[in-house]
């Protein structure tokens, strides 16, 4: 009997965080784009994860075309003081979502 794959706990936490709209940072280039709030909404509702753009299944990165620009979003994992990296499954982990132009990367 085949069993269904277990959901990735990091992806579940990242999806919930991304949809919440909390702790979103945008670069100056993104701030200058038309309809920045629409772009943030597109990041919140992003669901086009594939093995090519999400090889580890963590749902921590995405690419969105926006008004003739290519934008990236990514989730980074920090300690509570935002000083050091943190295990994404740790209860002490604080996530930060950054939206940037591909050219900023």
BALOBA-1460 file (C-alpha; in Angstrom, 3 decimals):
// residues 105
<rec num="1" residu="x" x="0.000" y="0.000" z="0.000"/>
<rec num="2" residu="x" x="1.354" y="3.404" z="-1.024"/>
<rec num="3" residu="x" x="1.518" y="6.117" z="1.616"/>
<rec num="4" residu="x" x="1.085" y="9.773" z="0.910"/>
<rec num="5" residu="x" x="4.232" y="11.870" z="1.289"/>
<rec num="6" residu="x" x="4.412" y="13.696" z="4.597"/>
<rec num="7" residu="x" x="4.183" y="17.481" z="4.383"/>
<rec num="8" residu="x" x="7.469" y="19.307" z="4.864"/>
<rec num="9" residu="x" x="7.245" y="21.086" z="8.257"/>
<rec num="10" residu="x" x="9.562" y="23.893" z="7.095"/>
<rec num="11" residu="x" x="7.365" y="24.483" z="4.021"/>
<rec num="12" residu="x" x="4.244" y="24.536" z="6.200"/>
<rec num="13" residu="x" x="5.759" y="27.169" z="8.497"/>
<rec num="14" residu="x" x="7.095" y="29.193" z="5.571"/>
<rec num="15" residu="x" x="3.725" y="29.150" z="3.791"/>
<rec num="16" residu="x" x="1.889" y="30.294" z="6.923"/>
<rec num="17" residu="x" x="4.471" y="33.030" z="7.533"/>
<rec num="18" residu="x" x="4.453" y="34.237" z="3.908"/>
<rec num="19" residu="x" x="0.647" y="34.397" z="3.834"/>
<rec num="20" residu="x" x="0.568" y="36.361" z="7.111"/>
<rec num="21" residu="x" x="2.213" y="39.442" z="5.594"/>
<rec num="22" residu="x" x="4.399" y="39.925" z="8.692"/>
<rec num="23" residu="x" x="8.034" y="40.984" z="8.629"/>
<rec num="24" residu="x" x="8.170" y="41.862" z="4.920"/>
<rec num="25" residu="x" x="11.160" y="43.856" z="3.716"/>
<rec num="26" residu="x" x="11.357" y="45.376" z="0.238"/>
<rec num="27" residu="x" x="14.368" y="46.834" z="-1.520"/>
<rec num="28" residu="x" x="14.318" y="50.405" z="-2.888"/>
<rec num="29" residu="x" x="13.976" y="49.002" z="-6.424"/>
<rec num="30" residu="x" x="10.816" y="47.122" z="-5.462"/>
<rec num="31" residu="x" x="9.483" y="50.169" z="-3.629"/>
<rec num="32" residu="x" x="9.716" y="52.084" z="-6.931"/>
<rec num="33" residu="x" x="7.651" y="49.511" z="-8.869"/>
<rec num="34" residu="x" x="4.024" y="50.183" z="-9.798"/>
<rec num="35" residu="x" x="1.490" y="48.553" z="-7.457"/>
<rec num="36" residu="x" x="3.928" y="47.379" z="-4.799"/>
<rec num="37" residu="x" x="1.005" y="46.249" z="-2.618"/>
<rec num="38" residu="x" x="-0.197" y="44.070" z="-5.490"/>
<rec num="39" residu="x" x="3.254" y="42.487" z="-5.660"/>
<rec num="40" residu="x" x="3.209" y="41.775" z="-1.928"/>
<rec num="41" residu="x" x="-0.183" y="40.120" z="-2.388"/>
<rec num="42" residu="x" x="1.228" y="38.044" z="-5.276"/>
<rec num="43" residu="x" x="4.019" y="36.852" z="-2.959"/>
<rec num="44" residu="x" x="1.502" y="36.000" z="-0.231"/>
<rec num="45" residu="x" x="-0.547" y="33.867" z="-2.632"/>
<rec num="46" residu="x" x="2.374" y="32.345" z="-4.579"/>
<rec num="47" residu="x" x="1.894" y="28.592" z="-5.079"/>
<rec num="48" residu="x" x="3.899" y="27.673" z="-8.189"/>
<rec num="49" residu="x" x="6.544" y="25.570" z="-6.457"/>
<rec num="50" residu="x" x="8.307" y="23.003" z="-8.614"/>
<rec num="51" residu="x" x="11.384" y="20.816" z="-8.171"/>
<rec num="52" residu="x" x="13.259" y="23.370" z="-10.328"/>
<rec num="53" residu="x" x="12.499" y="26.438" z="-8.197"/>
<rec num="54" residu="x" x="12.104" y="24.633" z="-4.849"/>
<rec num="55" residu="x" x="14.553" y="21.700" z="-4.867"/>
<rec num="56" residu="x" x="14.393" y="21.124" z="-1.091"/>
<rec num="57" residu="x" x="10.641" y="21.619" z="-0.818"/>
<rec num="58" residu="x" x="10.984" y="24.376" z="1.815"/>
<rec num="59" residu="x" x="8.912" y="27.034" z="-0.014"/>
<rec num="60" residu="x" x="11.493" y="29.691" z="0.894"/>
<rec num="61" residu="x" x="12.085" y="31.306" z="-2.516"/>
<rec num="62" residu="x" x="10.058" y="32.370" z="-5.540"/>
<rec num="63" residu="x" x="10.258" y="34.345" z="-8.764"/>
<rec num="64" residu="x" x="7.481" y="36.670" z="-9.939"/>
<rec num="65" residu="x" x="7.392" y="38.770" z="-13.095"/>
<rec num="66" residu="x" x="6.026" y="42.207" z="-12.202"/>
<rec num="67" residu="x" x="5.503" y="45.123" z="-14.616"/>
<rec num="68" residu="x" x="8.328" y="44.043" z="-16.946"/>
<rec num="69" residu="x" x="10.688" y="43.344" z="-14.022"/>
<rec num="70" residu="x" x="11.736" y="40.003" z="-12.590"/>
<rec num="71" residu="x" x="11.375" y="39.972" z="-8.817"/>
<rec num="72" residu="x" x="12.540" y="37.447" z="-6.269"/>
<rec num="73" residu="x" x="11.243" y="36.797" z="-2.808"/>
<rec num="74" residu="x" x="13.075" y="34.810" z="-0.166"/>
<rec num="75" residu="x" x="12.669" y="33.826" z="3.453"/>
<rec num="76" residu="x" x="15.647" y="33.950" z="5.804"/>
<rec num="77" residu="x" x="15.855" y="32.468" z="9.294"/>
<rec num="78" residu="x" x="17.235" y="34.442" z="12.235"/>
<rec num="79" residu="x" x="17.438" y="34.316" z="16.003"/>
<rec num="80" residu="x" x="15.078" y="36.590" z="17.941"/>
<rec num="81" residu="x" x="17.612" y="39.450" z="17.944"/>
<rec num="82" residu="x" x="18.027" y="39.182" z="14.143"/>
<rec num="83" residu="x" x="21.754" y="38.817" z="14.699"/>
<rec num="84" residu="x" x="22.476" y="35.185" z="13.819"/>
<rec num="85" residu="x" x="20.983" y="32.469" z="11.682"/>
<rec num="86" residu="x" x="18.558" y="30.023" z="13.288"/>
<rec num="87" residu="x" x="17.257" y="26.540" z="12.561"/>
<rec num="88" residu="x" x="13.940" y="27.032" z="10.682"/>
<rec num="89" residu="x" x="12.262" y="24.433" z="12.927"/>
<rec num="90" residu="x" x="13.426" y="26.054" z="16.176"/>
<rec num="91" residu="x" x="10.760" y="27.779" z="18.276"/>
<rec num="92" residu="x" x="13.270" y="30.653" z="18.539"/>
<rec num="93" residu="x" x="13.354" y="31.137" z="14.758"/>
<rec num="94" residu="x" x="12.270" y="34.513" z="13.421"/>
<rec num="95" residu="x" x="11.532" y="34.626" z="9.710"/>
<rec num="96" residu="x" x="12.074" y="37.648" z="7.480"/>
<rec num="97" residu="x" x="10.652" y="37.803" z="3.959"/>
<rec num="98" residu="x" x="12.543" y="39.988" z="1.492"/>
<rec num="99" residu="x" x="11.215" y="41.027" z="-1.912"/>
<rec num="100" residu="x" x="13.840" y="42.291" z="-4.329"/>
<rec num="101" residu="x" x="14.515" y="42.895" z="-7.983"/>
<rec num="102" residu="x" x="16.443" y="40.116" z="-9.690"/>
<rec num="103" residu="x" x="19.002" y="42.798" z="-10.599"/>
<rec num="104" residu="x" x="19.469" y="43.523" z="-6.853"/>
<rec num="105" residu="x" x="20.612" y="39.966" z="-6.207"/>
